[in-house]
């Protein structure tokens, strides 16, 4: 399942970079927690 989580993180990062979705929408789409999506957003400097 680790590979799927990595893929979800890459997808979330790409969606964050587009800047068109909210954190909760990205969390829902990727099945990551909102905390994880926020952490990824922080690594982008968003």
C-alpha positions, 0 to 999 in steps of 0.5 A, a space after each residue: 500500500 506504500 506505493 499507492 500512498 506515494 502516488 496519492 502524494 504525487 497527485 496531491 502535490 500536482 493538484 496543489 501546484 495547479 492551485 484550483 482546488 481546496 485542501 479538502 477537495 484534494 484530500 477527498 480526491 486523493 484519499 489522503 488526510 487533510 493534515 497530510 495535504 496541508 503538510 504537502 502544501 507546506 513543502 511547496 511553500 503554499 
